[in-house]
Amino acid sequence: MKHIPSSEFARNFGRYREAVQREPVAVTSHGRTTGYFVSAQAFDEYQELKAMSRRIYRVADLPKDYIDAIATTRMDPKFDYLNALLDEE
C-alpha cells in the first residue's frame, strides 16, 4: 500500500485515482495516516462485510425484543437427546 502526503494526493489526484484500482492508497498528514482512498469495488466489499458483521451486546444491554425471542425459542425435537444429557447431571 502506498502512503502519500495529502498535499501530493491533492496535486496528483488523477494519478492516484488510477493507482487505487490496483491497491489502496493511504493519505497522510504530518506523518500520520488520516484516511484511505480505495476503489469503488473495494468500498462495496467493505460495505458488504460491515453489513454482515455481528452485533455484540452485553446481557444487561440486550434489547427487549431479543430477550423475548430467546425466552420463546424452542429447540427442534430432533435435539431432545442433548436436553437428556443436561438432565443427567
PyMOL Python script that loads the backbone (N, CA, C, O; Angstrom):
from pymol import cmd

cmd.read_pdbstr("""\
ATOM      1  N   MET A   1       0.848  -1.167   0.000  1.00  0.00           N
ATOM      2  CA  MET A   1       0.000   0.000   0.000  1.00  0.00           C
ATOM      3  C   MET A   1       0.896   1.233   0.000  1.00  0.00           C
ATOM      4  O   MET A   1       1.886   1.316   0.728  1.00  0.00           O
ATOM      5  N   LYS A   2       0.518   2.170  -0.830  1.00  0.00           N
ATOM      6  CA  LYS A   2       1.270   3.428  -0.901  1.00  0.00           C
ATOM      7  C   LYS A   2       0.800   4.364   0.209  1.00  0.00           C
ATOM      8  O   LYS A   2      -0.386   4.402   0.536  1.00  0.00           O
ATOM      9  N   HIS A   3       1.722   5.110   0.779  1.00  0.00           N
ATOM     10  CA  HIS A   3       1.427   6.159   1.751  1.00  0.00           C
ATOM     11  C   HIS A   3       1.812   7.483   1.102  1.00  0.00           C
ATOM     12  O   HIS A   3       2.977   7.711   0.778  1.00  0.00           O
ATOM     13  N   ILE A   4       0.823   8.350   0.916  1.00  0.00           N
ATOM     14  CA  ILE A   4       1.020   9.588   0.171  1.00  0.00           C
ATOM     15  C   ILE A   4       0.637  10.780   1.043  1.00  0.00           C
ATOM     16  O   ILE A   4      -0.434  10.775   1.651  1.00  0.00           O
ATOM     17  N   PRO A   5       1.492  11.803   1.116  1.00  0.00           N
ATOM     18  CA  PRO A   5       1.109  13.023   1.849  1.00  0.00           C
ATOM     19  C   PRO A   5      -0.125  13.662   1.193  1.00  0.00           C
ATOM     20  O   PRO A   5      -0.286  13.603  -0.026  1.00  0.00           O
ATOM     21  N   SER A   6      -0.975  14.260   1.995  1.00  0.00           N
ATOM     22  CA  SER A   6      -2.222  14.831   1.480  1.00  0.00           C
ATOM     23  C   SER A   6      -1.977  15.894   0.419  1.00  0.00           C
ATOM     24  O   SER A   6      -2.763  16.016  -0.521  1.00  0.00           O
ATOM     25  N   SER A   7      -0.898  16.669   0.551  1.00  0.00           N
ATOM     26  CA  SER A   7      -0.615  17.700  -0.454  1.00  0.00           C
ATOM     27  C   SER A   7      -0.299  17.060  -1.809  1.00  0.00           C
ATOM     28  O   SER A   7      -0.748  17.546  -2.848  1.00  0.00           O
ATOM     29  N   GLU A   8       0.470  15.975  -1.795  1.00  0.00           N
ATOM     30  CA  GLU A   8       0.789  15.230  -3.024  1.00  0.00           C
ATOM     31  C   GLU A   8      -0.473  14.610  -3.611  1.00  0.00           C
ATOM     32  O   GLU A   8      -0.677  14.633  -4.825  1.00  0.00           O
ATOM     33  N   PHE A   9      -1.316  14.057  -2.747  1.00  0.00           N
ATOM     34  CA  PHE A   9      -2.569  13.436  -3.175  1.00  0.00           C
ATOM     35  C   PHE A   9      -3.453  14.461  -3.879  1.00  0.00           C
ATOM     36  O   PHE A   9      -4.015  14.178  -4.937  1.00  0.00           O
ATOM     37  N   ALA A  10      -3.576  15.648  -3.293  1.00  0.00           N
ATOM     38  CA  ALA A  10      -4.418  16.702  -3.876  1.00  0.00           C
ATOM     39  C   ALA A  10      -3.871  17.172  -5.217  1.00  0.00           C
ATOM     40  O   ALA A  10      -4.638  17.385  -6.157  1.00  0.00           O
ATOM     41  N   ARG A  11      -2.549  17.337  -5.319  1.00  0.00           N
ATOM     42  CA  ARG A  11      -1.945  17.811  -6.569  1.00  0.00           C
ATOM     43  C   ARG A  11      -2.059  16.802  -7.700  1.00  0.00           C
ATOM     44  O   ARG A  11      -2.183  17.175  -8.866  1.00  0.00           O
ATOM     45  N   ASN A  12      -2.015  15.520  -7.347  1.00  0.00           N
ATOM     46  CA  ASN A  12      -1.975  14.472  -8.375  1.00  0.00           C
ATOM     47  C   ASN A  12      -3.117  13.480  -8.230  1.00  0.00           C
ATOM     48  O   ASN A  12      -2.923  12.271  -8.362  1.00  0.00           O
ATOM     49  N   PHE A  13      -4.298  13.993  -7.959  1.00  0.00           N
ATOM     50  CA  PHE A  13      -5.454  13.138  -7.737  1.00  0.00           C
ATOM     51  C   PHE A  13      -5.669  12.148  -8.879  1.00  0.00           C
ATOM     52  O   PHE A  13      -5.946  10.975  -8.630  1.00  0.00           O
ATOM     53  N   GLY A  14      -5.547  12.597 -10.114  1.00  0.00           N
ATOM     54  CA  GLY A  14      -5.768  11.736 -11.283  1.00  0.00           C
ATOM     55  C   GLY A  14      -4.864  10.514 -11.270  1.00  0.00           C
ATOM     56  O   GLY A  14      -5.304   9.411 -11.592  1.00  0.00           O
ATOM     57  N   ARG A  15      -3.616  10.700 -10.903  1.00  0.00           N
ATOM     58  CA  ARG A  15      -2.672   9.589 -10.855  1.00  0.00           C
ATOM     59  C   ARG A  15      -3.123   8.560  -9.814  1.00  0.00           C
ATOM     60  O   ARG A  15      -3.090   7.355 -10.065  1.00  0.00           O
ATOM     61  N   TYR A  16      -3.539   9.046  -8.656  1.00  0.00           N
ATOM     62  CA  TYR A  16      -3.938   8.129  -7.576  1.00  0.00           C
ATOM     63  C   TYR A  16      -5.306   7.507  -7.833  1.00  0.00           C
ATOM     64  O   TYR A  16      -5.596   6.416  -7.343  1.00  0.00           O
ATOM     65  N   ARG A  17      -6.145   8.196  -8.599  1.00  0.00           N
ATOM     66  CA  ARG A  17      -7.432   7.624  -8.990  1.00  0.00           C
ATOM     67  C   ARG A  17      -7.200   6.359  -9.809  1.00  0.00           C
ATOM     68  O   ARG A  17      -7.962   5.399  -9.693  1.00  0.00           O
ATOM     69  N   GLU A  18      -6.168   6.347 -10.627  1.00  0.00           N
ATOM     70  CA  GLU A  18      -5.817   5.156 -11.405  1.00  0.00           C
ATOM     71  C   GLU A  18      -5.093   4.129 -10.541  1.00  0.00           C
ATOM     72  O   GLU A  18      -5.363   2.933 -10.650  1.00  0.00           O
ATOM     73  N   ALA A  19      -4.188   4.576  -9.695  1.00  0.00           N
ATOM     74  CA  ALA A  19      -3.395   3.667  -8.859  1.00  0.00           C
ATOM     75  C   ALA A  19      -4.282   2.882  -7.890  1.00  0.00           C
ATOM     76  O   ALA A  19      -3.992   1.729  -7.571  1.00  0.00           O
ATOM     77  N   VAL A  20      -5.348   3.503  -7.431  1.00  0.00           N
ATOM     78  CA  VAL A  20      -6.212   2.865  -6.440  1.00  0.00           C
ATOM     79  C   VAL A  20      -6.952   1.654  -7.019  1.00  0.00           C
ATOM     80  O   VAL A  20      -7.499   0.848  -6.266  1.00  0.00           O
ATOM     81  N   GLN A  21      -6.973   1.523  -8.328  1.00  0.00           N
ATOM     82  CA  GLN A  21      -7.594   0.349  -8.936  1.00  0.00           C
ATOM     83  C   GLN A  21      -6.739  -0.900  -8.699  1.00  0.00           C
ATOM     84  O   GLN A  21      -7.235  -2.023  -8.788  1.00  0.00           O
ATOM     85  N   ARG A  22      -5.463  -0.698  -8.401  1.00  0.00           N
ATOM     86  CA  ARG A  22      -4.553  -1.816  -8.138  1.00  0.00           C
ATOM     87  C   ARG A  22      -4.359  -2.071  -6.653  1.00  0.00           C
ATOM     88  O   ARG A  22      -4.244  -3.221  -6.229  1.00  0.00           O
ATOM     89  N   GLU A  23      -4.322  -0.999  -5.854  1.00  0.00           N
ATOM     90  CA  GLU A  23      -4.116  -1.128  -4.409  1.00  0.00           C
ATOM     91  C   GLU A  23      -4.604   0.132  -3.703  1.00  0.00           C
ATOM     92  O   GLU A  23      -4.610   1.208  -4.300  1.00  0.00           O
ATOM     93  N   PRO A  24      -5.017   0.012  -2.429  1.00  0.00           N
ATOM     94  CA  PRO A  24      -5.453   1.192  -1.684  1.00  0.00           C
ATOM     95  C   PRO A  24      -4.306   2.187  -1.505  1.00  0.00           C
ATOM     96  O   PRO A  24      -3.134   1.813  -1.558  1.00  0.00           O
ATOM     97  N   VAL A  25      -4.653   3.436  -1.297  1.00  0.00           N
ATOM     98  CA  VAL A  25      -3.672   4.489  -1.052  1.00  0.00           C
ATOM     99  C   VAL A  25      -3.975   5.098   0.314  1.00  0.00           C
ATOM    100  O   VAL A  25      -5.090   5.556   0.562  1.00  0.00           O
ATOM    101  N   ALA A  26      -2.985   5.102   1.191  1.00  0.00           N
ATOM    102  CA  ALA A  26      -3.128   5.739   2.496  1.00  0.00           C
ATOM    103  C   ALA A  26      -2.726   7.201   2.346  1.00  0.00           C
ATOM    104  O   ALA A  26      -1.643   7.499   1.842  1.00  0.00           O
ATOM    105  N   VAL A  27      -3.590   8.112   2.778  1.00  0.00           N
ATOM    106  CA  VAL A  27      -3.312   9.549   2.690  1.00  0.00           C
ATOM    107  C   VAL A  27      -2.857  10.008   4.069  1.00  0.00           C
ATOM    108  O   VAL A  27      -3.531   9.774   5.072  1.00  0.00           O
ATOM    109  N   THR A  28      -1.704  10.665   4.099  1.00  0.00           N
ATOM    110  CA  THR A  28      -1.123  11.060   5.382  1.00  0.00           C
ATOM    111  C   THR A  28      -1.062  12.580   5.525  1.00  0.00           C
ATOM    112  O   THR A  28      -1.068  13.325   4.545  1.00  0.00           O
ATOM    113  N   SER A  29      -1.003  13.001   6.773  1.00  0.00           N
ATOM    114  CA  SER A  29      -0.802  14.410   7.097  1.00  0.00           C
ATOM    115  C   SER A  29       0.130  14.458   8.290  1.00  0.00           C
ATOM    116  O   SER A  29      -0.157  13.878   9.337  1.00  0.00           O
ATOM    117  N   HIS A  30       1.246  15.150   8.129  1.00  0.00           N
ATOM    118  CA  HIS A  30       2.263  15.246   9.177  1.00  0.00           C
ATOM    119  C   HIS A  30       2.697  13.865   9.661  1.00  0.00           C
ATOM    120  O   HIS A  30       2.904  13.645  10.854  1.00  0.00           O
ATOM    121  N   GLY A  31       2.831  12.941   8.710  1.00  0.00           N
ATOM    122  CA  GLY A  31       3.335  11.605   9.027  1.00  0.00           C
ATOM    123  C   GLY A  31       2.301  10.632   9.582  1.00  0.00           C
ATOM    124  O   GLY A  31       2.626   9.471   9.828  1.00  0.00           O
ATOM    125  N   ARG A  32       1.074  11.076   9.782  1.00  0.00           N
ATOM    126  CA  ARG A  32       0.018  10.196  10.317  1.00  0.00           C
ATOM    127  C   ARG A  32      -1.017   9.911   9.234  1.00  0.00           C
ATOM    128  O   ARG A  32      -1.406  10.814   8.494  1.00  0.00           O
ATOM    129  N   THR A  33      -1.457   8.677   9.139  1.00  0.00           N
ATOM    130  CA  THR A  33      -2.498   8.328   8.175  1.00  0.00           C
ATOM    131  C   THR A  33      -3.812   8.945   8.626  1.00  0.00           C
ATOM    132  O   THR A  33      -4.258   8.735   9.754  1.00  0.00           O
ATOM    133  N   THR A  34      -4.430   9.714   7.725  1.00  0.00           N
ATOM    134  CA  THR A  34      -5.703  10.369   8.053  1.00  0.00           C
ATOM    135  C   THR A  34      -6.874   9.756   7.301  1.00  0.00           C
ATOM    136  O   THR A  34      -8.027  10.038   7.627  1.00  0.00           O
ATOM    137  N   GLY A  35      -6.604   8.931   6.311  1.00  0.00           N
ATOM    138  CA  GLY A  35      -7.673   8.285   5.561  1.00  0.00           C
ATOM    139  C   GLY A  35      -7.103   7.375   4.489  1.00  0.00           C
ATOM    140  O   GLY A  35      -5.895   7.325   4.257  1.00  0.00           O
ATOM    141  N   TYR A  36      -7.998   6.666   3.852  1.00  0.00           N
ATOM    142  CA  TYR A  36      -7.610   5.741   2.790  1.00  0.00           C
ATOM    143  C   TYR A  36      -8.450   6.020   1.557  1.00  0.00           C
ATOM    144  O   TYR A  36      -9.644   6.302   1.650  1.00  0.00           O
ATOM    145  N   PHE A  37      -7.820   5.938   0.427  1.00  0.00           N
ATOM    146  CA  PHE A  37      -8.504   6.083  -0.845  1.00  0.00           C
ATOM    147  C   PHE A  37      -8.532   4.694  -1.456  1.00  0.00           C
ATOM    148  O   PHE A  37      -7.485   4.099  -1.709  1.00  0.00           O
ATOM    149  N   VAL A  38      -9.747   4.171  -1.695  1.00  0.00           N
ATOM    150  CA  VAL A  38      -9.897   2.817  -2.216  1.00  0.00           C
ATOM    151  C   VAL A  38     -10.788   2.836  -3.447  1.00  0.00           C
ATOM    152  O   VAL A  38     -11.516   3.798  -3.693  1.00  0.00           O
ATOM    153  N   SER A  39     -10.718   1.759  -4.212  1.00  0.00           N
ATOM    154  CA  SER A  39     -11.560   1.649  -5.407  1.00  0.00           C
ATOM    155  C   SER A  39     -13.015   1.473  -4.998  1.00  0.00           C
ATOM    156  O   SER A  39     -13.316   1.104  -3.863  1.00  0.00           O
ATOM    157  N   ALA A  40     -13.907   1.741  -5.935  1.00  0.00           N
ATOM    158  CA  ALA A  40     -15.338   1.553  -5.675  1.00  0.00           C
ATOM    159  C   ALA A  40     -15.631   0.095  -5.337  1.00  0.00           C
ATOM    160  O   ALA A  40     -16.465  -0.183  -4.476  1.00  0.00           O
ATOM    161  N   GLN A  41     -14.962  -0.827  -5.999  1.00  0.00           N
ATOM    162  CA  GLN A  41     -15.164  -2.251  -5.741  1.00  0.00           C
ATOM    163  C   GLN A  41     -14.736  -2.602  -4.321  1.00  0.00           C
ATOM    164  O   GLN A  41     -15.452  -3.318  -3.620  1.00  0.00           O
ATOM    165  N   ALA A  42     -13.579  -2.107  -3.889  1.00  0.00           N
ATOM    166  CA  ALA A  42     -13.106  -2.386  -2.530  1.00  0.00           C
ATOM    167  C   ALA A  42     -14.055  -1.790  -1.491  1.00  0.00           C
ATOM    168  O   ALA A  42     -14.305  -2.402  -0.452  1.00  0.00           O
ATOM    169  N   PHE A  43     -14.577  -0.609  -1.769  1.00  0.00           N
ATOM    170  CA  PHE A  43     -15.512   0.016  -0.840  1.00  0.00           C
ATOM    171  C   PHE A  43     -16.806  -0.788  -0.754  1.00  0.00           C
ATOM    172  O   PHE A  43     -17.345  -0.978   0.337  1.00  0.00           O
ATOM    173  N   ASP A  44     -17.310  -1.262  -1.894  1.00  0.00           N
ATOM    174  CA  ASP A  44     -18.524  -2.086  -1.903  1.00  0.00           C
ATOM    175  C   ASP A  44     -18.316  -3.370  -1.093  1.00  0.00           C
ATOM    176  O   ASP A  44     -19.198  -3.784  -0.341  1.00  0.00           O
ATOM    177  N   GLU A  45     -17.144  -3.996  -1.250  1.00  0.00           N
ATOM    178  CA  GLU A  45     -16.830  -5.201  -0.481  1.00  0.00           C
ATOM    179  C   GLU A  45     -16.796  -4.885   1.017  1.00  0.00           C
ATOM    180  O   GLU A  45     -17.292  -5.666   1.830  1.00  0.00           O
ATOM    181  N   TYR A  46     -16.217  -3.756   1.375  1.00  0.00           N
ATOM    182  CA  TYR A  46     -16.175  -3.328   2.769  1.00  0.00           C
ATOM    183  C   TYR A  46     -17.587  -3.145   3.314  1.00  0.00           C
ATOM    184  O   TYR A  46     -17.885  -3.587   4.424  1.00  0.00           O
ATOM    185  N   GLN A  47     -18.452  -2.503   2.547  1.00  0.00           N
ATOM    186  CA  GLN A  47     -19.825  -2.272   2.989  1.00  0.00           C
ATOM    187  C   GLN A  47     -20.558  -3.604   3.214  1.00  0.00           C
ATOM    188  O   GLN A  47     -21.312  -3.743   4.177  1.00  0.00           O
ATOM    189  N   GLU A  48     -20.339  -4.571   2.334  1.00  0.00           N
ATOM    190  CA  GLU A  48     -20.968  -5.886   2.489  1.00  0.00           C
ATOM    191  C   GLU A  48     -20.482  -6.576   3.752  1.00  0.00           C
ATOM    192  O   GLU A  48     -21.281  -7.131   4.506  1.00  0.00           O
ATOM    193  N   LEU A  49     -19.170  -6.544   3.989  1.00  0.00           N
ATOM    194  CA  LEU A  49     -18.614  -7.149   5.197  1.00  0.00           C
ATOM    195  C   LEU A  49     -19.140  -6.468   6.458  1.00  0.00           C
ATOM    196  O   LEU A  49     -19.466  -7.124   7.447  1.00  0.00           O
ATOM    197  N   LYS A  50     -19.214  -5.160   6.404  1.00  0.00           N
ATOM    198  CA  LYS A  50     -19.707  -4.401   7.552  1.00  0.00           C
ATOM    199  C   LYS A  50     -21.159  -4.759   7.846  1.00  0.00           C
ATOM    200  O   LYS A  50     -21.544  -4.880   9.009  1.00  0.00           O
ATOM    201  N   ALA A  51     -21.961  -4.928   6.810  1.00  0.00           N
ATOM    202  CA  ALA A  51     -23.367  -5.279   6.995  1.00  0.00           C
ATOM    203  C   ALA A  51     -23.527  -6.681   7.561  1.00  0.00           C
ATOM    204  O   ALA A  51     -24.501  -6.959   8.260  1.00  0.00           O
ATOM    205  N   MET A  52     -22.583  -7.564   7.268  1.00  0.00           N
ATOM    206  CA  MET A  52     -22.669  -8.940   7.743  1.00  0.00           C
ATOM    207  C   MET A  52     -22.104  -9.118   9.151  1.00  0.00           C
ATOM    208  O   MET A  52     -22.305 -10.166   9.765  1.00  0.00           O
ATOM    209  N   SER A  53     -21.414  -8.128   9.662  1.00  0.00           N
ATOM    210  CA  SER A  53     -20.780  -8.291  10.966  1.00  0.00           C
ATOM    211  C   SER A  53     -21.830  -8.480  12.047  1.00  0.00           C
ATOM    212  O   SER A  53     -22.936  -7.945  11.970  1.00  0.00           O
ATOM    213  N   ARG A  54     -21.466  -9.234  13.026  1.00  0.00           N
ATOM    214  CA  ARG A  54     -22.385  -9.500  14.124  1.00  0.00           C
ATOM    215  C   ARG A  54     -22.426  -8.322  15.071  1.00  0.00           C
ATOM    216  O   ARG A  54     -21.454  -7.583  15.234  1.00  0.00           O
ATOM    217  N   ARG A  55     -23.551  -8.177  15.674  1.00  0.00           N
ATOM    218  CA  ARG A  55     -23.715  -7.153  16.685  1.00  0.00           C
ATOM    219  C   ARG A  55     -23.529  -7.818  18.037  1.00  0.00           C
ATOM    220  O   ARG A  55     -24.113  -8.873  18.288  1.00  0.00           O
ATOM    221  N   ILE A  56     -22.752  -7.241  18.888  1.00  0.00           N
ATOM    222  CA  ILE A  56     -22.471  -7.826  20.194  1.00  0.00           C
ATOM    223  C   ILE A  56     -23.081  -6.941  21.267  1.00  0.00           C
ATOM    224  O   ILE A  56     -22.920  -5.721  21.257  1.00  0.00           O
ATOM    225  N   TYR A  57     -23.786  -7.583  22.193  1.00  0.00           N
ATOM    226  CA  TYR A  57     -24.411  -6.868  23.298  1.00  0.00           C
ATOM    227  C   TYR A  57     -23.958  -7.485  24.618  1.00  0.00           C
ATOM    228  O   TYR A  57     -23.707  -8.688  24.694  1.00  0.00           O
ATOM    229  N   ARG A  58     -23.856  -6.666  25.645  1.00  0.00           N
ATOM    230  CA  ARG A  58     -23.736  -7.204  26.994  1.00  0.00           C
ATOM    231  C   ARG A  58     -25.125  -7.676  27.365  1.00  0.00           C
ATOM    232  O   ARG A  58     -26.117  -7.107  26.910  1.00  0.00           O
ATOM    233  N   VAL A  59     -25.210  -8.707  28.185  1.00  0.00           N
ATOM    234  CA  VAL A  59     -26.514  -9.251  28.552  1.00  0.00           C
ATOM    235  C   VAL A  59     -27.418  -8.153  29.110  1.00  0.00           C
ATOM    236  O   VAL A  59     -28.606  -8.102  28.792  1.00  0.00           O
ATOM    237  N   ALA A  60     -26.865  -7.293  29.923  1.00  0.00           N
ATOM    238  CA  ALA A  60     -27.663  -6.226  30.540  1.00  0.00           C
ATOM    239  C   ALA A  60     -28.189  -5.234  29.512  1.00  0.00           C
ATOM    240  O   ALA A  60     -29.158  -4.523  29.782  1.00  0.00           O
ATOM    241  N   ASP A  61     -27.568  -5.174  28.340  1.00  0.00           N
ATOM    242  CA  ASP A  61     -27.969  -4.203  27.322  1.00  0.00           C
ATOM    243  C   ASP A  61     -28.796  -4.803  26.183  1.00  0.00           C
ATOM    244  O   ASP A  61     -29.086  -4.117  25.203  1.00  0.00           O
ATOM    245  N   LEU A  62     -29.179  -6.077  26.304  1.00  0.00           N
ATOM    246  CA  LEU A  62     -29.957  -6.695  25.227  1.00  0.00           C
ATOM    247  C   LEU A  62     -31.291  -5.981  25.048  1.00  0.00           C
ATOM    248  O   LEU A  62     -31.973  -5.678  26.027  1.00  0.00           O
ATOM    249  N   PRO A  63     -31.661  -5.715  23.808  1.00  0.00           N
ATOM    250  CA  PRO A  63     -32.980  -5.120  23.565  1.00  0.00           C
ATOM    251  C   PRO A  63     -34.086  -6.089  24.004  1.00  0.00           C
ATOM    252  O   PRO A  63     -33.899  -7.304  23.955  1.00  0.00           O
ATOM    253  N   LYS A  64     -35.218  -5.560  24.424  1.00  0.00           N
ATOM    254  CA  LYS A  64     -36.322  -6.382  24.926  1.00  0.00           C
ATOM    255  C   LYS A  64     -36.784  -7.404  23.902  1.00  0.00           C
ATOM    256  O   LYS A  64     -37.092  -8.539  24.268  1.00  0.00           O
ATOM    257  N   ASP A  65     -36.839  -7.031  22.618  1.00  0.00           N
ATOM    258  CA  ASP A  65     -37.289  -7.994  21.605  1.00  0.00           C
ATOM    259  C   ASP A  65     -36.330  -9.175  21.479  1.00  0.00           C
ATOM    260  O   ASP A  65     -36.762 -10.280  21.151  1.00  0.00           O
ATOM    261  N   TYR A  66     -35.034  -8.965  21.732  1.00  0.00           N
ATOM    262  CA  TYR A  66     -34.075 -10.067  21.721  1.00  0.00           C
ATOM    263  C   TYR A  66     -34.337 -10.990  22.905  1.00  0.00           C
ATOM    264  O   TYR A  66     -34.327 -12.213  22.760  1.00  0.00           O
ATOM    265  N   ILE A  67     -34.569 -10.405  24.068  1.00  0.00           N
ATOM    266  CA  ILE A  67     -34.836 -11.199  25.269  1.00  0.00           C
ATOM    267  C   ILE A  67     -36.099 -12.028  25.068  1.00  0.00           C
ATOM    268  O   ILE A  67     -36.127 -13.213  25.402  1.00  0.00           O
ATOM    269  N   ASP A  68     -37.137 -11.410  24.525  1.00  0.00           N
ATOM    270  CA  ASP A  68     -38.394 -12.129  24.270  1.00  0.00           C
ATOM    271  C   ASP A  68     -38.175 -13.267  23.278  1.00  0.00           C
ATOM    272  O   ASP A  68     -38.715 -14.360  23.453  1.00  0.00           O
ATOM    273  N   ALA A  69     -37.387 -13.012  22.241  1.00  0.00           N
ATOM    274  CA  ALA A  69     -37.124 -14.051  21.236  1.00  0.00           C
ATOM    275  C   ALA A  69     -36.362 -15.223  21.857  1.00  0.00           C
ATOM    276  O   ALA A  69     -36.653 -16.378  21.547  1.00  0.00           O
ATOM    277  N   ILE A  70     -35.412 -14.946  22.709  1.00  0.00           N
ATOM    278  CA  ILE A  70     -34.647 -16.008  23.373  1.00  0.00           C
ATOM    279  C   ILE A  70     -35.560 -16.801  24.299  1.00  0.00           C
ATOM    280  O   ILE A  70     -35.496 -18.030  24.341  1.00  0.00           O
ATOM    281  N   ALA A  71     -36.416 -16.089  25.047  1.00  0.00           N
ATOM    282  CA  ALA A  71     -37.301 -16.747  26.021  1.00  0.00           C
ATOM    283  C   ALA A  71     -38.318 -17.658  25.359  1.00  0.00           C
ATOM    284  O   ALA A  71     -38.725 -18.656  25.954  1.00  0.00           O
ATOM    285  N   THR A  72     -38.738 -17.339  24.141  1.00  0.00           N
ATOM    286  CA  THR A  72     -39.776 -18.143  23.480  1.00  0.00           C
ATOM    287  C   THR A  72     -39.212 -19.145  22.478  1.00  0.00           C
ATOM    288  O   THR A  72     -39.975 -19.877  21.846  1.00  0.00           O
ATOM    289  N   THR A  73     -37.925 -19.188  22.327  1.00  0.00           N
ATOM    290  CA  THR A  73     -37.308 -20.107  21.374  1.00  0.00           C
ATOM    291  C   THR A  73     -37.403 -21.543  21.885  1.00  0.00           C
ATOM    292  O   THR A  73     -37.176 -21.811  23.065  1.00  0.00           O
ATOM    293  N   ARG A  74     -37.737 -22.447  20.990  1.00  0.00           N
ATOM    294  CA  ARG A  74     -37.803 -23.866  21.324  1.00  0.00           C
ATOM    295  C   ARG A  74     -36.880 -24.630  20.398  1.00  0.00           C
ATOM    296  O   ARG A  74     -36.796 -24.345  19.203  1.00  0.00           O
ATOM    297  N   MET A  75     -36.189 -25.603  20.966  1.00  0.00           N
ATOM    298  CA  MET A  75     -35.268 -26.412  20.183  1.00  0.00           C
ATOM    299  C   MET A  75     -36.048 -27.438  19.365  1.00  0.00           C
ATOM    300  O   MET A  75     -37.095 -27.921  19.796  1.00  0.00           O
ATOM    301  N   ASP A  76     -35.541 -27.758  18.211  1.00  0.00           N
ATOM    302  CA  ASP A  76     -36.125 -28.783  17.367  1.00  0.00           C
ATOM    303  C   ASP A  76     -36.115 -30.112  18.136  1.00  0.00           C
ATOM    304  O   ASP A  76     -35.105 -30.454  18.751  1.00  0.00           O
ATOM    305  N   PRO A  77     -37.226 -30.865  18.111  1.00  0.00           N
ATOM    306  CA  PRO A  77     -37.295 -32.129  18.857  1.00  0.00           C
ATOM    307  C   PRO A  77     -36.190 -33.129  18.502  1.00  0.00           C
ATOM    308  O   PRO A  77     -35.871 -34.000  19.311  1.00  0.00           O
ATOM    309  N   LYS A  78     -35.612 -33.021  17.327  1.00  0.00           N
ATOM    310  CA  LYS A  78     -34.550 -33.981  16.974  1.00  0.00           C
ATOM    311  C   LYS A  78     -33.310 -33.808  17.859  1.00  0.00           C
ATOM    312  O   LYS A  78     -32.412 -34.650  17.847  1.00  0.00           O
ATOM    313  N   PHE A  79     -33.266 -32.707  18.629  1.00  0.00           N
ATOM    314  CA  PHE A  79     -32.139 -32.496  19.530  1.00  0.00           C
ATOM    315  C   PHE A  79     -32.501 -32.774  20.992  1.00  0.00           C
ATOM    316  O   PHE A  79     -31.774 -32.357  21.894  1.00  0.00           O
ATOM    317  N   ASP A  80     -33.597 -33.462  21.235  1.00  0.00           N
ATOM    318  CA  ASP A  80     -34.004 -33.783  22.605  1.00  0.00           C
ATOM    319  C   ASP A  80     -32.935 -34.570  23.352  1.00  0.00           C
ATOM    320  O   ASP A  80     -32.832 -34.462  24.574  1.00  0.00           O
ATOM    321  N   TYR A  81     -32.137 -35.361  22.634  1.00  0.00           N
ATOM    322  CA  TYR A  81     -31.088 -36.132  23.285  1.00  0.00           C
ATOM    323  C   TYR A  81     -30.078 -35.216  23.990  1.00  0.00           C
ATOM    324  O   TYR A  81     -29.466 -35.626  24.977  1.00  0.00           O
ATOM    325  N   LEU A  82     -29.895 -33.984  23.499  1.00  0.00           N
ATOM    326  CA  LEU A  82     -28.993 -33.040  24.170  1.00  0.00           C
ATOM    327  C   LEU A  82     -29.592 -32.585  25.501  1.00  0.00           C
ATOM    328  O   LEU A  82     -28.879 -32.453  26.496  1.00  0.00           O
ATOM    329  N   ASN A  83     -30.895 -32.349  25.512  1.00  0.00           N
ATOM    330  CA  ASN A  83     -31.552 -31.990  26.777  1.00  0.00           C
ATOM    331  C   ASN A  83     -31.420 -33.123  27.775  1.00  0.00           C
ATOM    332  O   ASN A  83     -31.235 -32.884  28.968  1.00  0.00           O
ATOM    333  N   ALA A  84     -31.513 -34.351  27.297  1.00  0.00           N
ATOM    334  CA  ALA A  84     -31.379 -35.501  28.185  1.00  0.00           C
ATOM    335  C   ALA A  84     -29.992 -35.542  28.814  1.00  0.00           C
ATOM    336  O   ALA A  84     -29.851 -35.923  29.976  1.00  0.00           O
ATOM    337  N   LEU A  85     -28.985 -35.160  28.073  1.00  0.00           N
ATOM    338  CA  LEU A  85     -27.630 -35.109  28.637  1.00  0.00           C
ATOM    339  C   LEU A  85     -27.551 -34.111  29.784  1.00  0.00           C
ATOM    340  O   LEU A  85     -26.881 -34.363  30.786  1.00  0.00           O
ATOM    341  N   LEU A  86     -28.229 -32.991  29.641  1.00  0.00           N
ATOM    342  CA  LEU A  86     -28.235 -32.000  30.693  1.00  0.00           C
ATOM    343  C   LEU A  86     -28.996 -32.478  31.923  1.00  0.00           C
ATOM    344  O   LEU A  86     -28.626 -32.146  33.049  1.00  0.00           O
ATOM    345  N   ASP A  87     -30.051 -33.251  31.719  1.00  0.00           N
ATOM    346  CA  ASP A  87     -30.858 -33.752  32.818  1.00  0.00           C
ATOM    347  C   ASP A  87     -30.124 -34.791  33.648  1.00  0.00           C
ATOM    348  O   ASP A  87     -30.471 -34.998  34.811  1.00  0.00           O
ATOM    349  N   GLU A  88     -29.116 -35.454  33.081  1.00  0.00           N
ATOM    350  CA  GLU A  88     -28.373 -36.497  33.799  1.00  0.00           C
ATOM    351  C   GLU A  88     -27.578 -35.942  34.967  1.00  0.00           C
ATOM    352  O   GLU A  88     -27.273 -36.680  35.904  1.00  0.00           O
ATOM    353  N   GLU A  89     -27.239 -34.681  34.936  1.00  0.00           N
ATOM    354  CA  GLU A  89     -26.399 -34.112  35.999  1.00  0.00           C
ATOM    355  C   GLU A  89     -27.156 -33.981  37.209  1.00  0.00           C
ATOM    356  O   GLU A  89     -26.627 -33.521  38.221  1.00  0.00           O
TER     357      GLU A  89
END
""", "prot")
cmd.dss("prot")
cmd.show_as("cartoon", "prot")
cmd.util.cbc("prot")
cmd.orient("prot")
